[in-house]
């Protein structure tokens, strides 16, 4: 792998991790790692290729577990962060109408929204990653992961 690509990957993964930590995620839960990877995969796939179930399967294969376990771990991490934080932080970051006081977002909503937020944080620098996501025109193919 090219050193520049590897360095960019590490920087992006670090940026994703920092954002998750700022939202109250804890590294003690496996869902932190899985959510981090799911966001990274989302950022590096085109909208036509993005399917949340496929992302879960890909992560599951990497860690030799089931997609349902990955989904559950991510959900646990989201709920843990949601309950342990001020909801104002989520309204600031997400600024979406589906954020309600009683209910955290679904896993796919969270991953897609975090990815889009990270793109906005990175800025419009002409960066390949930004151009890839920007071409989506904010259309998100979210499948309901509760059916797994």
Secondary structure as GFF3:
##gff-version 3
##sequence-region A 1 148
A	DSSP	alpha_helix	3	22	.	.	.	ID=ss1
A	DSSP	alpha_helix	30	43	.	.	.	ID=ss2
A	DSSP	alpha_helix	52	63	.	.	.	ID=ss3
A	DSSP	alpha_helix	67	84	.	.	.	ID=ss4
A	DSSP	alpha_helix	87	94	.	.	.	ID=ss5
A	DSSP	alpha_helix	107	122	.	.	.	ID=ss6
A	DSSP	alpha_helix	128	134	.	.	.	ID=ss7
A	DSSP	three_ten_helix	145	147	.	.	.	ID=ss8
###
